[in-house]
Amino acid sequence: MSGNSAGKALVLTCFGESHGTCVGAVLDGCPAGLPLTVDDIQVELDKRKPGLTAVSTPRKEEDQVEVLSGVFNGRTTGAPICLTIRNRDAESEAYEQIKNKPRPGHADLAAILKYGGFGDYRGGGRFSGRVTAAYVAAGAIAKKLLATLGVEVLAHTVQIGKVKTVKDVSFDQVRENVYGNAVRCAVPESAGLMEKEVAKAAEEGDSVGGVVEAVALNVPAGLGEPVFDSLDSDVAKMMFNVPAVKGVEFGAGFQAASMRGSENNDAYAVQKGKVTSLTNNAGGIIGGLSTGMPIVVRVAFKPTSSIAKRQRTVNLEKMKESEIQVTGRHDPCIVPRAVPVVESCLALVLADHALRAGKMPRVIKA
């Protein structure tokens, strides 16, 4: 298996490389009749577009999506939906100079060993964060599908470097504030500190990582297929398909390891005639199934690997130790642009499981 597809009822296959002709996606299994326009997809892609802020790469891709199939007269047809995004501002010269020197932190060496040196090394090729544009394009469709069930998916930055936002951020704050600042943080005061953290690292020729939190509201209970297709395992796998992700947690996450059962257990109550839990340490998923509570997942990103500082590496052509100083255009922190990517990944998994559970019809007539 090539590993380029995810999902079972709603199947995403993505293609393309960082400096190739384009990146894109084929989304198969989308119900027919869903109202869909290019603008519906473009508005999501614009959230991760490079070159928009001071904390982003200066590479300026317009990221204009083209819908090649699966949509007719403004509605999905039930056929596979093919989406392409052209690469129009790739500069590959810097990569020619270092193609025999694997960059620390990147997949260069592992890819050379796996593919015998035939892989596209420009900009990281298939391993580049550029491929996540395809996730966001497909995620826009998944979000529209989920909206037919009343499900809303949100994401925001909760940490950059050593700067963390306040713990109790309201959903309204996320909706209103995230795209009003360069770091995609829901708390303006924290956003300012995060921007300074990124700027300081960039001035020193370095980079920082961080954490993105995604939340899904109004998710029906019972999504998930234990044991190997549990909802949290599928969400985690999808998140790990995003380059630079090094950790995923749900609800209380790793903090649960230092809690007692009496603290971590979510006690039940009856509110407005429905059973609910008084806390949400489970993050909306227990036993691999959605509980009806908000799904809360946090995704940790490592610092951008391409930095201006000199680093130790090897010259594969001469098989000698060497040094490398990476040039080119790179994000000093990829976290802000990862926010819509994380949001899209969660939406894709939830839409897939909603279809598998029969929560969505195969023809949408509304």
N, C-alpha and C positions, 0 to 999 in steps of 0.2 A: 504494500500500500504506500502511496506517495505522501499522504498526510496533508493534502491541500484542501480537504473538505471537513466540515463539522455539521452536526445535526442529523436527525433521522427523518422527521416529517417535513421540517423546513431545513433544507440542506444548502449550506453556503460553501461554494468553491471559489477560492480567490486565486489570482494569477498576477504575474508581472514582477518587475524588479525596480530598484530605486532609480537607476539611470537608463532603463529600457524605454521602449516606445510608450508604454502605459502600465498602469496597474488597474485591476478591475475585479469584478465579482460576478458570479452566476448564482442567483438565488432560485432554487427549485422547490416547489411545493407550496408556493404562496397561493392562497385561495383566489378564485376568479371573482371579479366584481369590486375589488377594493379600489376606491378612488385614489389615483396616484398621478402626480405631475412631476416634471423635472424639478420644479421649485421646491416640492416637498423634500426631495433628496438634497438639493443644493443648500438649503438652509442649514442642514445638519453638517454637511461637508465644510461650510464656511466657518464652523466653530473650531475645526482643527487645522485650517489652512495655515501654511507657514508664512512667515514674513510680516505678520500683523502687529507684533508688539516688540518691545525692546528685549524681552526675555526669550524671544523665538529666534530660530535660524533666519539669516537674511535671504535664504533661498526663497524666491517668490514664485510659487506655483499658483495658478488661478484655480486649479482643481475644479474645472467645469466638467460636470458629469454628462455622459451621453447614455441614453437608454436605447439599446440596440434591439431589444426584443421583450416580449412578455407584457407589453402595455399597448392598448389600442383604444382610441376614443376616450382617453382619460381614465381608463380602468384596467386593472390587471386581467389578463386573459386566462390564467391558469397554467400558461406555458412558462418555461424557465425565463427569468428576467436577467438579461445581461447588461451590466453596467461597466463603463470604461471611464477612466480618468487619465488624460494624457500627461506625460512628463515633458514640460516645455522649458524648464530652466535648469537642466542638469549640467553640471560642469565636472567632467571626468578627469581632467589633466592631473589633478593632485593625486589621484588614486593610481595612475600609471607609475608614478615615482616611488610608491611604497608597496607595490603589488607583491613583492617578495619579502616584505617585512610585516608579519601579522601584527595588527594593532592590539595591545593589551585591552582586555575587557570585551573585545568583539569576537564574533564567530569565525574570523578569517582563517585561523589555523585549523579548527575543527572542520570547516567547510572544505578546505584544501585536501585534508586527509580523507574526507568522505567521498568527494567528487573528483579526486585525482587532478585538481587544478583546472578543471574545465568550467567551474562556476563563474558567474558574473561577479567580479570583485568590486566593481564601481559603486561607490556609495554603500557598500555592504550588500548590494544585490538583493537577493531574496530574503535576506535576514534584516533588512532595513526597516525602520519604523514607517517608512513610506508606504509599505503594504497595508498599513492600518487605515488608509483612506478608503480602501475597499470595504473594510469592516463597517466604517461609518456610513457609507453609501447603502449597504445592505441593512444596517441597523435602522436607518430612517424608515425603511419599509416595515421592519419588525415593530417599530414604535407605533406606526399607523395601525398595524394589525392589533396590537395590544390595546390601543385606544378604543377599539370596538367593544372591548370587555371592560372599559373604564380603568385600565391599568396605566399608571404613569411611572416613568422611569427618570430619575434625576441623578446627577453626579456633581461632586465638587471637590476641590483640593482641601485636605485637612492638615497637611504637613508638607513643608519644603525645608530640606536640611534639618536644622534643629528648631525651626519655628513651627509650632503647632497652633491651630486655631482652638477656640473654646469648644468644649465637648457638646454642649446643648445648642445645636444649631437647628432652627426650625425649618420645616419644609418651605415655608413662605420665603425665608431668607435665601434659600437655595434658588428658588424660582426667580427671585427678583435681582439678586446681586452677582451671581456667578459670572455672567458675561459682561459685567460692568468694570472688570479690572483685568490686568494682564495675567495674573496667576490663577484665575478662575476659582477664587475663594469666596465663600458666602458671607464672610465677616470682613468689612472694609478695613477695620483696624489691623487685623491679622494680615490682610492682603498687602498692606504697605510694608510690614516687616518682612514678609516673604519676598517681595520684590527686591528689597535691600540685600537679602541673603543671596539671591541669584546674582545680583549685580556685583557683589563682593567676590563671589567665586569666579565670575567671568573676568573681572579685572586682574585676577591672579592667574589667569590661564587655566582655570579649573572648572569643575561642574558640581552640581548637587542633585540629589534625588528627592523622593518624597512619597506621599501617600494620597491616593484618591479614594473617596468613599462614594459608593453608588447605593441608591435606595429605590426600591420598587414598591409602589403603593397600590392597594386594592387587588392584590394578587389572589386569585381563588385558592382555597385550601385544596390540598391533595395533588398538586403538580409534582411530578417526580416518579421515577420507576426504579425502586430498590431492586437489587443492591448496587449493581455496577453502573446503572444509569440514574443514580440519585440526583436530585436537583442541585445540591451543593457541589457534588463531584463534577457535574457537567459545567456548572458556572465556573468553578475553579479551573477546570481544564481550558475553558474558553479564555479566561483571563491570562493564563500562562501562555496562550498563543500570541499575546502582545509582547513584542520585543522589550527587553529590560525589566520585565516583571520578575520579582524574586520572592514574593510572598503574598498569600491571600488568606484572609480571615473573615469569619462571619460572626455578627453579634459581638459578644464579649471577646471572642477570638482567643488570642494567647493569654489575655488577662484571666480567662477562666481557669487556667492552670494554677493560679494563686488564690482562687476563691474556694470557699466551702460550698457543699451542695446546697445548703440552706440559702446561700447568697446567689448562687448561679441559677437555681431552678426558677422557672417562670410560673408563678402561682396563677391559678385560674379564677375567674369571676364571671358573673353574668351581668352584662350591660346592654340595655335596650333589647332584651330578649335574646341576646346572642352570647355564646361563650367566648371569652377573650382572655388574654393573659395580662397581668398587671405590669409586667416588665417584658423586655424582649432580648434577653441575653442570648437566646438561640439565633437571633438574627432572622427570624421568620421561617426557619427550616429546622425540622426535627425528624430524625430517622430518614433523612433524604427527601422528605415531603414538605411542601409549603404548608404553613399553619394558618394562613390568612392574615397574620401580622405582617407589617412591613418587612421586606427582605432587605437586610443591611449587609453589605460586603465591602471590605476595604482591601485595596490593592497597593502593595509596596513596590516602588520603582527604584532601581539603583541609579547612581549618578550617570550622566551621559558619558560613555566610554571615550569618545573622541574629544581630547583636550589638548591645549597648546603646550602644556608642560612636556619636557623631555622625559621619555620613559625607556626602560630597558626592553629589548626584544631580540630577535635573531634574524639574520639574513639567510633565508632558506636556499637561495641560489649558491651562496658560499659556505653555508652551514657553519656560520660563525656568529658569536654574540655581537649585538649591535645596539644602536639607539634609534629612537623614532620620535619625531615631533610632528603631530598630525596637523595638517593645514586644511583649508576648505571651510565649508559653512555648516555649523552645527548648533543645536540648541544647548545653551549652558545648563538648562533644566528642561527635561521633556515632559514633566508632570502637567503643566497647564494644557498642552496640546493633547495629553492622554485622557483628559476628562471626558470629552465626547466619545473617545474610543471605548473607555470602560463602560460608559452608559450604553453604547451600542452593543457591546458584548453581552451585557446582562439582558438587554432587550431581545437579542437573537435567541438566547437559550430559553427565555421565558415563552417566547412565541412558539418555538419548536415544541416545548412541553405542553403548551396549551392546545396545540393542534393534535398532539399525540393523545391527550386526555379527552379529546372530543369537545373541548370548550369553544371551539370555533367551527363554523360551518365551512364546507369546501367551496360554497358559493355565497358571497356577501351581496345581498340584494338591497340593503338600505341605501 
